[in-house]
Amino acid sequence: MFLSVILVLCCISMIESNSCDISKEKSTIYSMLQSIEKKMKEKCSANSGNCPAGWKKYKDHCYFFSPDTKIWHYAAKQCNNMGGYLVKIEDSAENSWVVSKLYESVKHNYGSWIGMADFKKEGDWRWVHDSDKVRYSQWYPGEPNNNGRNEDCGLLMTVFKYKWNDVRCNLDNTGYICECSHGPNCRPFNG
């Protein structure tokens, strides 16, 4: 609709300009249309990467910091239902950003789940989302230690100032962080 109005106004102004060179006028109108189309595409592609309400943007991904608590498996399912996965932290900059957001968000007793586990082989930590080996880590000193209790899930632990810890996957009172790699696929939290 907006484009049609612009086009009509341009045409009217050209008709009133006393110019009789139709090919020149066509060329001018065509250039204007291309410019408008380019600007609209830029705007639409910029908006397509936006995160929905409740999600926070970092680089080209969206992140959700839970207001509620769940055990690890239910947290992973909740992230999946929202179009994402439990967060995969790949470098120190991303870890620092996530931790800074945890300090700003709801405080959970134990901390927040992240998407790594060593289910298949003790000590072989993998990102569950894509089975990649955990290459970057921010373990609290002495962790992971399994502590003889099948501590197979990764957590950003509150009392360790959000350093990483391995804990039992059924730990209650634990928040979670979801990540979604494509904004339009991320869905709002519905409790």
Secondary structure as the mmCIF struct_conf table of DSSP 4:
data_model
#
loop_
_struct_conf.conf_type_id
_struct_conf.id
_struct_conf.beg_label_comp_id
_struct_conf.beg_label_asym_id
_struct_conf.beg_label_seq_id
_struct_conf.end_label_comp_id
_struct_conf.end_label_asym_id
_struct_conf.end_label_seq_id
HELX_RH_AL_P HELX_RH_AL_P1 PHE A 2 ILE A 15
TURN_TY1_P TURN_TY1_P1 GLU A 16 ASN A 18
HELX_RH_AL_P HELX_RH_AL_P2 ILE A 22 SER A 48
TURN_TY1_P TURN_TY1_P2 GLY A 49 GLY A 49
HELX_LH_PP_P HELX_LH_PP_P1 ASN A 50 PRO A 52
TURN_TY1_P TURN_TY1_P3 ALA A 53 GLY A 54
STRN STRN1 TRP A 55 TYR A 58
TURN_TY1_P TURN_TY1_P4 LYS A 59 ASP A 60
STRN STRN2 HIS A 61 PHE A 65
BEND BEND1 PRO A 67 ASP A 68
HELX_RH_AL_P HELX_RH_AL_P3 TRP A 72 ASN A 81
TURN_TY1_P TURN_TY1_P5 MET A 82 GLY A 83
STRN STRN3 TYR A 85 LEU A 86
BEND BEND2 ASP A 91 ASP A 91
HELX_RH_AL_P HELX_RH_AL_P4 SER A 92 GLU A 104
BEND BEND3 SER A 105 SER A 105
BEND BEND4 ASN A 109 TYR A 110
STRN STRN4 GLY A 111 ALA A 117
BEND BEND5 PHE A 119 LYS A 121
TURN_TY1_P TURN_TY1_P6 GLU A 122 GLY A 123
STRN STRN5 ARG A 126 TRP A 127
TURN_TY1_P TURN_TY1_P7 VAL A 128 ASP A 130
STRN STRN6 LYS A 133 LYS A 133
BEND BEND6 TYR A 136 TYR A 136
STRN STRN7 TRP A 139 TRP A 139
HELX_LH_PP_P HELX_LH_PP_P2 TYR A 140 TYR A 140
TURN_TY1_P TURN_TY1_P8 PRO A 141 GLY A 142
TURN_TY1_P TURN_TY1_P9 ASN A 147 ASN A 150
STRN STRN8 CYS A 153 MET A 157
HELX_RH_3T_P HELX_RH_3T_P1 THR A 158 PHE A 160
TURN_TY1_P TURN_TY1_P10 LYS A 161 TYR A 162
STRN STRN9 LYS A 163 VAL A 167
TURN_TY1_P TURN_TY1_P11 CYS A 169 ASN A 170
BEND BEND7 ASP A 172 ASN A 173
STRN STRN10 GLY A 175 CYS A 180
BEND BEND8 SER A 181 HIS A 182
HELX_RH_3T_P HELX_RH_3T_P2 GLY A 183 ASN A 185
#
